[in-house]
C-alpha cells in the first residue's frame, strides 16, 4: 500500500506553503448492516458498553472512504490534502454512506526566512 499524503483538518502545514490548489477530492463508500451483524449487535446491547461489531464496521467504512479520497488526491497531482472532513448519512434503513473530502493541494517547504502565511 502506498503511504498516505500529508492530511490536515486545518488549512495549512507548519513549515510549508500551499503553492497550488487543485480542487475538492472525495472518497465515498456505502455500507449496510448484515442480518447476522445486527443480531450480534442486538446481543451486545443487552450487556451495554461498546457495540464492537458496529464500531468495527464504522471504522472500516471511514478507512475505505479515506483511502478513496487519497487515491483521488494522488490522481489530481496533489502532495497533500487540507480541510479534510468526514460526513455520513443514512440513505435508507440500515444503509449508510460515508464521505471523506478535502482540498487537494501542492505544498512546498518554506524557504529560510520566509514568513508563514
N, C-alpha and C positions, 0 to 999 in steps of 0.2 A: 504494500500500500504506500502511496506517495505521501510524504509528510504534509501536514496542513500548512497553509499560508498563515501569516500572522492575522489574527482577527481580534477586533475590539468592539465593544458596545459603544465606545466613545467615538470621537471624530478626528482623532489624531494619535500618533505614536510618538512618545518622547524620543528625541534624538533623530527624528525623521520629518520630512515634509512631503505632503502629497503633491506629486508633480503632474498627475493626470487623474481625472475622474472618468471611469469607464461605464458607469451606469449601474442600475439595480441588478443584482443577481439573486437567484432564489433556488430553493430546493423544496419540493413538495412530496409528501408521502401520505397515503390514506391507509388507515388500519381499521380492522374490525375485531370485535371480541369473538372468540370461538365459544361454542356451547360448553365445551369441556373447561375452558379457561374461566368462563362465567360461573360454572358450578364450583370449581376450586376457590374462586374469589368469594363466592357465597359462603362457603365453609369458613374461610378466613375471617369474614365479617362477624361471625358468631363469637370468635375469640378476641376480636378487636385488634388494634395495632395496625402496622403497615400491611397493606394488601400487596404482597410481593409480586404476584403474577401480573397485576396491573402496573405496578411501578416498573417492572422489567419491560413490559410492553411499551410503556410511555418512553422510557429511556431509549429503547431500540428505535422507536419512531423518530425521536429527536435526533439521534445519531444519523439515521438514514437521511433525514431532511438536511442536516448539516453537511454531510458528505456530498449530497447532490448540489448544494449551494457552492461548496468549494470547487467541485468539478466545473460548474458554470463560470465561476470566477477565473479559473485557470484558462478555460476556453476563451474568455474575454481578454486575456493577456494581462490580468492583474497579478500583482505580487502581494496583495493584502486586501482585507475587507474591513470597512469601517461601518459603524452604525448598525451592527448586527443585532437582529431581533428574532424571536420566535412568535408564532401565532398558532392557535389551534381552535378548530370549530367542529362541532358535531354536525355532520351533514345529513345524517338520518340516525335513527335509533341504533346505537351500537357501532356506528361508523364515524370515525374522526379523521379529519385532515390535520396534518402538522406541516407548517410552513416555516422555513428558515430563510431570512432575507437580509440583505445589507447592500452597501455600495462598494462595488469593485473599484480599486484604485491602484495606481503605481506609486510606491513610496521610494524616496531616496534619502540616504543619510544626510544630515545637516553638515555643511562644510564647517570647519573650525571657525569659531567666532560668528557664525550665522545665527541670528536670534530665532527662537522658536516662534511659530505663528500664534 
